Amino acid sequence: QVEEGAFVKENFDELCWTLTAKKNYKPDRNGNSIITHQDAFKLWCLFNFLSEDKYPLVMVPDEVEYLLKKICTAMNVELNSCELDDYLSQESQGQGGLTVWQFLDMVNSGRFLRGIEQEAVSMAVEEVYQEIIEDVLKQARSPHGYLWKKGQLRRNWSERWFTLKPSVLSYYMSEERKEKKGSITLDKHCCVEVLPDRDGKRCMFCVKTSSRTYEMSASDTRQRQEWTLAIQTAIRLQAEGKKSLHKDLKQKRREQREQREQRKAAKEEETQRLKQLQEEKERKLQELELLKEAQRQAEILLQEEEQRRRQQHEEMQRTLEIQLREAEQARASMQAEMVLKEAEAERQRKRILELEDMQERLQEALQQEVKARQDEEAVRYAQARLLAEEEEKLKQLMKLKEEQEEYIIKTQREKQVLKQEMENKNKCLEEAQKQLEEVRVNRQRVDQDVMAAQRKLRQASTNVKHWNVQMNRLMHPIGPGDKRTNVSGGGFAGYQPLLSQRDSSLK
């Protein structure tokens, strides 16, 4: 009776977990459980999402392996697939998979998470839970979840923690996601583009919506590529009308399993057909052997009949000789015997015709045997051709595998070369920064020298003005009747050398 979007799914899941876990979930009472109660609830939600759509709910072995591999990948450990296959083959017999309580007991037993701290397991479960249940397409581990974002009004750059879902790209003050600063609504009309470096920022890209363009900067090229690909995936999901990436992936995995089952059934049917053909071939071989045996028996009978006929012919000749010698004595009885011999000869002719008919049937049987042998040769040729094609496909597969390994080695080498180049560029940048600091220091020193020279110039200018005033006062003309005219030796002419010396010093 609950409609989609009219209730909080997380609260509903917690209610169902509370009603069922108390009776069915049995963790270790000594406190040695691998997972906490909250982690068990999240695994319960993940089980409900990945289980088959039929009651009672079970998760097929492929989905169990998929979930455990994602958890182990989040912890950077490798899952023991062989041990998992042995466990699933024992536990999932007769029901097609594991129930949720069997799955939780398996995880809690520590069989596949042995030697891993509970905190690491909790972080991995939380990461997988956000990715699959909360549809978080991109939220890298710290510090790679932080991006620099350019403001709309102040146009300054701020560091934000970003979280990507299929329909929205949200950003917060920190990775705790307590203070949400904003969100970017994504639809099929949005797009993401890579931008050149500017404003002192590198690895830039932008998200264009119908109302605004958001500019962001990543920490390195790899993070920029991961974020742009994740945002493009979210836009593609919106364009295709899909609300969840993992629901689509789950459906694809289910279709792949069905196709695998169909191929397996077809292979078993082909094997059964080949077995039937082999049995038919053996049956025909047995029939051929029976025909050969019948032909040998017929030849023996024919030889025996020929020998008997010869013996009868010899006996008849002897009897005729006796009859010829006694012909004159018993003509009447000889004629009667001749009639009997003619009747016997007629029966012999009929017998010969029957033998010839039998020989023709034996010839036909022999021709059928030859035809059967030809059919057998054709089947063997087709089988040899199929084996050759299978061998050719295997060679091609091995060649592709070698090419892939060579490409991986080549990529690793290129990665090392790029890393070395980046280190060299960083060293060059540090040297340039040091030179820039030295230039700044020299510039400050030169500015101080210029300011000192300017102060000296202003002081000299002040002194010049003072001396000009004094000289003007001394150069005032002396009126007639002054008795001190000869004291300085000629009035203004006595000061002329002093003015010339002052002007040369100022120059």
C-alpha positions in Angstrom: 0.0 0.0 0.0 3.0 2.3 0.1 3.6 4.4 -3.0 7.1 5.2 -4.4 8.4 8.5 -3.0 5.7 8.8 -0.3 7.9 7.4 2.5 11.5 7.4 3.7 13.1 4.2 2.5 15.8 4.2 5.1 13.3 4.3 8.0 11.3 1.5 6.4 14.5 -0.6 6.1 15.4 0.0 9.7 11.9 -1.0 10.8 12.0 -4.3 8.8 15.5 -5.0 10.2 14.3 -4.4 13.8 11.4 -6.8 13.3 13.5 -9.6 11.7 17.0 -9.3 13.2 16.0 -9.9 16.8 14.8 -13.4 16.0 17.0 -14.5 13.1 20.4 -12.6 13.5 22.7 -14.4 16.0 26.1 -12.5 16.3 28.9 -13.7 18.6 27.8 -12.9 22.2 31.4 -12.8 23.4 32.1 -9.6 21.3 34.3 -11.4 18.7 32.1 -10.5 15.8 33.8 -9.3 12.6 31.0 -6.7 11.9 29.0 -4.4 14.1 25.3 -4.4 14.4 25.1 -1.3 12.1 27.3 -3.0 9.5 25.0 -6.1 9.7 22.1 -3.8 8.9 23.9 -2.3 5.9 24.8 -5.8 4.6 21.1 -6.8 5.1 20.1 -3.8 2.9 22.7 -4.8 0.3 21.4 -8.4 0.3 17.9 -7.2 -0.3 19.0 -5.1 -3.2 21.1 -7.9 -4.9 18.8 -10.8 -4.1 16.5 -12.5 -6.7 13.0 -11.1 -7.2 11.2 -14.2 -5.8 10.3 -15.5 -2.4 12.0 -16.8 -0.3 14.8 -14.3 -1.0 18.1 -15.8 -1.9 21.3 -14.3 -3.3 22.8 -16.4 -6.1 26.6 -17.3 -5.8 27.6 -14.9 -8.5 26.0 -11.9 -6.6 27.6 -13.1 -3.3 31.0 -13.2 -5.0 30.3 -9.7 -6.6 29.4 -8.1 -3.2 32.3 -9.7 -1.3 34.8 -8.6 -4.0 33.5 -5.0 -3.8 34.0 -5.0 0.0 37.5 -6.5 -0.3 38.4 -4.1 -3.1 37.4 -1.2 -0.8 39.9 -2.6 1.8 42.6 -3.3 -0.9 42.6 -7.0 -0.1 42.1 -10.0 -2.4 39.2 -12.4 -2.0 39.9 -16.1 -1.9 37.6 -17.3 -4.7 38.4 -21.0 -4.4 37.5 -21.1 -0.8 34.3 -19.1 -1.5 33.3 -21.5 -4.3 33.8 -24.5 -1.9 31.7 -22.8 0.8 28.9 -21.8 -1.6 28.8 -25.3 -3.2 28.1 -26.8 0.3 25.7 -24.1 1.7 23.6 -23.3 -1.4 22.6 -26.8 -2.5 18.9 -27.2 -3.1 17.9 -23.6 -2.8 20.0 -21.9 -5.5 21.8 -19.4 -3.2 22.3 -18.1 0.3 19.6 -16.6 2.6 20.3 -13.3 4.3 21.0 -15.0 7.6 23.4 -17.5 6.1 25.2 -14.7 4.4 25.6 -12.7 7.6 26.8 -15.8 9.5 29.3 -16.4 6.7 30.7 -12.8 6.9 30.6 -12.8 10.7 32.5 -16.0 11.0 35.6 -14.3 9.7 36.2 -17.0 7.1 36.9 -14.5 4.3 37.8 -11.4 6.3 40.3 -13.0 8.6 43.0 -10.7 10.1 41.2 -7.5 9.1 40.3 -4.9 11.8 36.7 -4.1 12.5 37.1 -0.4 11.7 38.5 -1.2 8.2 35.5 -3.6 7.6 33.1 -0.9 8.7 34.6 1.7 6.4 34.5 -0.7 3.4 30.8 -1.7 4.1 29.9 2.0 4.4 31.6 2.8 1.1 29.8 -0.1 -0.7 26.5 0.8 1.0 26.7 4.4 -0.3 27.7 3.3 -3.8 24.9 0.7 -4.2 22.1 1.6 -1.9 22.4 5.5 -1.9 23.4 5.5 -5.6 26.6 7.5 -5.0 28.4 7.3 -8.4 31.6 9.1 -7.3 32.9 9.8 -3.8 36.6 9.1 -3.7 38.5 8.5 -0.5 40.0 11.5 1.2 41.6 13.7 0.0 40.5 12.9 -3.5 36.9 13.8 -2.9 37.8 17.5 -2.5 37.6 19.8 -5.5 38.2 23.5 -5.9 35.0 25.3 -7.1 34.7 28.8 -8.5 32.0 31.0 -6.9 29.3 32.7 -8.9 29.2 36.1 -7.3 32.6 36.7 -5.7 34.4 34.6 -8.3 36.8 33.2 -5.7 37.9 29.6 -5.4 36.8 27.5 -2.5 37.6 23.9 -1.6 34.5 21.6 -1.3 33.8 17.9 -0.7 31.7 16.6 -3.7 29.3 13.7 -3.8 27.8 12.5 -7.2 24.5 10.8 -7.5 22.6 10.0 -10.8 20.5 13.1 -10.6 22.5 15.6 -8.5 26.1 16.6 -7.8 26.2 17.9 -4.2 29.1 19.7 -2.4 29.8 20.2 1.3 32.2 22.0 3.6 34.0 18.8 4.5 33.8 15.0 4.0 31.6 14.6 7.1 28.8 16.2 4.9 27.2 18.0 7.8 27.1 21.5 6.2 25.8 21.3 2.6 26.8 24.3 0.5 24.8 23.6 -2.6 24.0 21.1 -5.4 24.0 20.9 -9.2 20.9 19.2 -10.7 21.8 17.0 -13.6 19.6 16.2 -16.6 20.0 15.0 -20.2 20.7 18.6 -21.4 23.8 19.0 -19.1 27.4 18.4 -20.3 30.9 18.3 -18.9 34.0 19.8 -20.6 37.7 19.9 -19.9 39.1 23.5 -19.5 42.7 24.8 -20.0 44.7 25.9 -16.9 44.2 29.5 -15.8 43.9 31.7 -12.7 46.7 29.6 -11.1 44.5 26.5 -11.2 45.3 23.3 -13.1 43.3 20.2 -14.1 40.1 22.3 -14.6 36.8 21.2 -16.0 33.2 22.6 -16.0 29.7 21.3 -15.8 27.2 23.2 -18.0 23.5 23.2 -17.1 20.6 25.1 -18.7 21.0 27.9 -16.2 24.7 28.1 -15.2 28.2 26.9 -15.8 30.1 25.5 -12.8 33.9 25.7 -13.0 36.0 23.2 -10.9 39.6 22.2 -10.5 40.9 18.7 -9.5 44.1 17.8 -7.7 45.6 16.0 -10.7 44.8 14.8 -14.2 43.7 11.3 -13.0 41.1 12.7 -10.6 39.8 15.1 -13.3 39.3 12.2 -15.7 37.6 10.1 -13.0 35.2 13.0 -12.1 34.4 13.8 -15.8 33.7 10.2 -16.6 31.5 9.8 -13.5 29.5 12.9 -14.4 29.1 11.8 -18.0 27.8 8.5 -16.7 25.2 10.3 -14.5 24.1 12.4 -17.5 23.8 9.3 -19.7 21.6 7.6 -17.0 19.3 10.7 -17.0 19.1 10.7 -20.8 18.2 7.0 -20.8 15.6 7.5 -18.1 17.4 5.3 -15.5 17.3 6.2 -11.8 20.0 3.8 -10.5 23.2 2.6 -12.1 23.5 -0.5 -10.0 19.9 -1.6 -10.8 20.9 -1.5 -14.5 24.1 -3.4 -13.7 22.2 -5.9 -11.7 19.8 -6.5 -14.6 22.7 -6.8 -17.0 24.4 -9.4 -14.7 21.1 -11.3 -14.5 20.8 -11.3 -18.3 24.4 -12.5 -18.6 23.6 -15.4 -16.1 20.6 -16.3 -18.2 22.6 -16.3 -21.4 25.3 -18.4 -19.7 22.6 -20.9 -18.6 21.2 -20.9 -22.1 24.6 -21.5 -23.6 25.2 -24.3 -21.0 21.9 -25.9 -21.9 22.7 -25.6 -25.6 26.1 -27.1 -25.0 24.5 -30.0 -23.0 22.0 -30.5 -25.8 24.8 -30.5 -28.4 26.7 -33.0 -26.3 23.6 -35.2 -26.0 23.1 -34.9 -29.8 26.7 -35.9 -30.4 26.2 -38.8 -28.0 23.1 -39.9 -29.9 25.0 -39.6 -33.2 27.8 -41.8 -31.7 25.2 -44.3 -30.6 23.6 -44.3 -34.0 27.0 -44.8 -35.6 27.8 -47.7 -33.3 24.3 -49.2 -34.1 25.0 -48.9 -37.8 28.4 -50.5 -37.4 26.7 -53.4 -35.6 24.2 -53.7 -38.4 27.0 -53.7 -40.9 28.7 -56.4 -38.9 25.5 -58.4 -38.9 25.1 -57.8 -42.7 28.7 -59.0 -43.2 28.0 -62.1 -41.1 24.8 -62.8 -43.0 26.8 -62.4 -46.3 29.4 -64.9 -45.0 26.6 -67.3 -44.0 25.0 -66.9 -47.4 28.3 -67.6 -49.1 28.7 -70.7 -47.0 25.2 -71.8 -47.8 25.8 -71.1 -51.5 29.0 -73.2 -51.4 27.2 -76.0 -49.6 24.3 -75.8 -52.1 26.8 -75.9 -55.0 28.6 -78.9 -53.6 25.3 -80.6 -53.0 24.2 -79.8 -56.5 27.5 -81.2 -57.9 27.1 -84.3 -55.9 23.6 -84.7 -57.1 24.8 -84.1 -60.6 27.4 -86.7 -60.3 24.9 -89.1 -58.8 22.6 -88.3 -61.6 25.2 -89.0 -64.2 26.0 -92.3 -62.6 22.3 -93.1 -62.5 22.0 -92.1 -66.2 24.8 -94.4 -67.1 23.2 -97.2 -65.3 19.9 -96.3 -66.9 21.5 -96.2 -70.4 23.0 -99.6 -69.9 19.6 -100.9 -68.8 17.7 -98.8 -71.4 17.0 -101.6 -73.6 15.8 -103.8 -70.8 13.5 -101.3 -69.1 12.5 -98.5 -71.5 9.2 -97.8 -69.8 10.8 -97.4 -66.4 13.5 -95.2 -67.9 10.9 -92.9 -69.4 9.3 -92.6 -66.0 12.6 -91.8 -64.4 13.3 -89.2 -67.1 10.1 -87.4 -66.2 11.1 -87.5 -62.5 14.5 -86.1 -63.5 13.0 -83.3 -65.5 10.9 -82.3 -62.5 14.0 -82.4 -60.3 15.8 -80.2 -62.9 13.0 -77.7 -62.8 13.2 -77.5 -59.0 17.0 -77.0 -59.4 16.5 -74.1 -61.8 14.1 -72.5 -59.4 16.6 -72.9 -56.6 19.3 -71.3 -58.8 17.0 -68.3 -59.4 16.4 -68.0 -55.7 20.1 -68.0 -55.0 20.7 -65.3 -57.7 18.0 -63.2 -56.1 19.6 -63.6 -52.7 23.0 -62.6 -54.3 21.4 -59.4 -55.6 20.0 -58.5 -52.2 23.5 -59.1 -50.7 24.9 -56.7 -53.3 22.4 -54.0 -52.3 23.3 -54.6 -48.6 27.0 -54.1 -49.6 26.2 -50.9 -51.4 24.3 -49.6 -48.3 27.4 -50.5 -46.2 29.6 -48.5 -48.5 27.2 -45.5 -48.3 27.2 -45.7 -44.5 31.0 -45.8 -44.5 31.0 -42.6 -46.7 28.6 -40.9 -44.3 30.9 -41.8 -41.4 33.9 -40.3 -43.2 31.9 -37.1 -43.8 31.0 -36.9 -40.1 34.7 -37.5 -39.1 35.7 -34.7 -41.6 33.2 -32.3 -40.1 34.5 -33.2 -36.6 38.1 -32.6 -37.6 37.2 -29.3 -39.1 35.4 -28.2 -35.9 38.5 -29.2 -33.8 40.7 -27.2 -36.2 38.5 -24.1 -35.8 38.5 -24.5 -32.0 42.4 -24.7 -32.1 42.5 -21.6 -34.3 40.2 -19.6 -31.9 42.4 -20.7 -28.9 45.5 -19.4 -30.7 43.8 -16.1 -31.4 42.8 -15.9 -27.7 46.4 -16.5 -26.6 47.7 -13.9 -29.0 45.2 -11.3 -27.7 46.3 -12.2 -24.1 49.9 -11.6 -25.0 49.1 -8.3 -26.8 47.2 -7.2 -23.7 50.1 -8.1 -21.4 52.5 -6.2 -23.7 50.2 -3.2 -23.6 50.0 -3.2 -19.8 53.9 -3.3 -19.6 54.1 -0.5 -22.1 51.5 1.6 -20.1 53.5 1.0 -16.9 56.7 2.2 -18.6 55.0 5.3 -20.0 53.6 6.0 -16.5 57.1 5.8 -15.0 58.4 8.2 -17.7 55.6 10.6 -17.0 56.3 10.4 -13.3 60.0 11.2 -13.9 59.0 14.2 -16.1 56.7 15.5 -13.5 59.4 15.3 -10.9 61.8 17.2 -13.2 59.2 19.9 -13.8 58.6 20.3 -10.1 62.3 20.7 -9.5 62.4 23.4 -12.3 59.4 25.1 -10.8 61.1 25.2 -7.3 64.3 26.7 -8.9 62.2 29.3 -10.7 60.5 30.2 -7.5 63.8 30.6 -5.7 65.1 32.9 -8.5 61.8 34.9 -8.3 62.4 35.4 -4.6 66.0 36.6 -5.2 64.7 39.0 -7.9 62.1 40.3 -5.4 64.8 40.8 -2.7 67.1 42.7 -5.2 64.1 44.8 -6.3 63.3 45.8 -2.7 67.0 46.7 -2.2 67.1 48.8 -5.3 63.8 50.5 -4.3 65.4 51.4 -0.9 68.4 52.9 -2.8 66.2 54.9 -5.0 64.2 56.2 -2.0 67.5 57.2 -0.3 68.7 59.0 -3.5 65.3 60.8 -3.7 65.7 62.0 -0.1 69.2 63.3 -0.8 67.9 65.1 -3.9 65.1 66.7 -2.0 67.6 67.8 0.7 70.0 69.2 -2.0 67.1 71.1 -3.6 66.2 72.6 -0.2 69.8 73.7 0.3 69.9 75.3 -3.2 66.7 77.2 -2.4 68.3 78.5 0.8 71.5 79.6 -0.9 69.5 81.3 -3.6 67.7 83.4 -1.0 71.0 84.3 0.7 72.6 85.2 -2.7 69.6 87.4 -3.6 69.9 89.2 -0.3 73.7 89.7 -0.9 73.2 90.8 -4.5 70.9 93.7 -3.5 72.2 97.0 -5.1 74.0 99.4 -2.8 72.8 103.0 -2.9 74.9 106.1 -3.5 76.7 107.5 -0.5 77.5 104.2 1.0 81.0 104.4 2.4 81.6 100.6 2.4 81.7 100.1 -1.4 85.4 99.1 -1.5 85.3 96.6 1.4 84.4 93.5 -0.7 86.5 94.5 -3.7 83.9 95.7 -6.3 80.4 94.9 -5.1 78.6 92.2 -7.2 81.8 91.2 -9.0 83.2 89.8 -5.8 80.4 87.1 -5.7 80.6 86.1 -9.3 83.2 83.3 -8.8 81.2 81.9 -5.9 78.0 81.6 -8.1 80.0 79.9 -10.8 81.4 77.3 -8.3 77.9 76.6 -6.9 76.4 76.1 -10.4 79.2 73.6 -11.4 78.7 71.7 -8.1 74.9 71.4 -8.7 75.5 70.1 -12.3 
